[in-house]
Amino acid sequence: MTPLILIAAGGTGGHLFPAEALSEAIQQRGWEVELVTDRRGEAFAKDFPARRIHALPAATPFGKKGIGKPRAALTLGFGILKALALIRRLKPAGIVGFGGYPTVAPLLAAGFLRVPSILHEQNAVLGRANRLLAKRVDAIATGFAEIGGASPALLAKSRHVGNPVRPAVVDASRTPYDPPRQGGVLRLLVFGGSQGARIMSDVVPAAVAHLTVPERARLQIVQQARREDFARVREAFAQAGVEVELAPFFRDLPFHMARSQLVIARAGASTVAEIAVIGRPSILVPLPGSLDQDQAGNARSLADIGAATMLSQAQFQPEALADMLSQFLFAPSPLAEMAARARKASIPDAAERLADLVAKTARLTSVQALGEVA
């Protein structure tokens, strides 16, 4: 029978994008894939490349309010029962989880039934859900070479494979970086994701307004903005005399990234991986307030090698950003070096590396695996 791999992923791009990339790599090897997620993920994953999509009850046990924990525990227990029944029926060769609380029930059920299981941690810091699961899985794949929050025992069963990126990102990576010329145009791409678009709408237009008129005339901006921010962002850029392409969500984000000469963004794991694979210089503003500070670790991986500039949200102010933009407009040559360093740090075949680890952990044959993990 054709081997079946279950993929468990939550309802955010940070989890679904690498899961999608792995699914494509697995199916290219002739295996079948089915996705396990929650109701939110089911809505986001309508185009996910899988034979079927299963939505299981899910809830986070990590909430701050104690009053919600008993209900979350009941929901999680019900989810585990559903996952047990699903796994018994499907008999998968292995299960791969991509973090987030929708993966907890399927991975725990896999452990109970002794189904080979793999956890992929996209961030530079092990997340809370993954810390709960890490001791119970057979292997841990990491997106970054160094992973915070992991004990020596967990590190011993970890393999650095990188963060899988979608085929569209690999396609976009074939577009060479077009460095800005002295006195020429600077193409900016600005986005922040569902939790970060507002700060970009607050800071970037105000920073542009601090530039001189000749500097503004050299900017071409593509920016993500929430619909409720559209009017004020468009008006701010209009008053500055700068044209902008606004959208609440970019389905063709890799295309825009490939066209850009400088990216201003949050530092989610998928964002950092895509910036590196496509090879673009960036200004990264990690999402604050996270208990794990995972985005700070992600951003630091590029900042430490001179591929990006990392700013805390407190540092991300209009005047500071205006100074940086002015410097790049005056002397753009460092951007090309940043782009080259980002590309050098990337792992464009991360999906294949992870598929190899899946094959090894699930004990699939070498013919099916098409490769092995060293």
Number of C-alpha atoms within 10 A of each C-alpha: 4 10 16 20 27 26 27 30 31 28 19 15 20 20 22 25 20 26 28 25 24 27 25 22 23 25 17 10 14 13 18 20 23 20 29 26 29 23 16 14 23 20 12 15 22 10 9 19 18 19 11 12 21 16 19 24 20 27 22 17 19 13 11 8 8 10 9 14 16 11 14 18 15 14 18 22 16 16 23 23 15 17 24 20 12 17 19 13 9 12 14 21 22 23 28 30 30 26 27 23 24 29 25 27 28 31 30 19 21 25 18 12 13 13 21 22 26 28 24 28 28 28 30 26 24 22 22 17 18 24 17 13 21 25 14 18 23 17 24 25 25 25 26 23 12 14 21 16 14 16 11 9 10 15 19 11 14 22 20 19 25 26 33 30 24 23 16 14 23 17 13 20 23 12 14 13 20 15 22 20 13 13 13 15 17 24 20 21 23 25 25 26 23 14 9 20 21 17 18 24 23 17 18 23 23 20 19 25 19 18 18 12 13 9 18 22 16 15 19 18 20 21 26 27 28 20 12 10 15 16 11 13 24 19 13 19 19 13 12 19 14 20 16 17 12 18 15 17 17 15 9 10 17 22 17 19 25 25 18 23 25 27 23 21 25 31 29 25 25 23 22 24 30 29 28 26 25 27 29 31 30 30 22 29 26 25 20 16 7 10 8 17 18 24 23 24 22 28 28 21 21 26 19 11 13 18 30 28 19 24 20 13 14 8 12 19 17 18 18 15 22 21 15 15 22 18 12 17 21 14 14 20 14 14 22 20 16 23 27 18 20 28 23 13 16 20 20 23 16 23 26 24 25 29 27 24 23 27 23 19 19 20 14 15 11 12 8 16 21 12 16 15 16 8
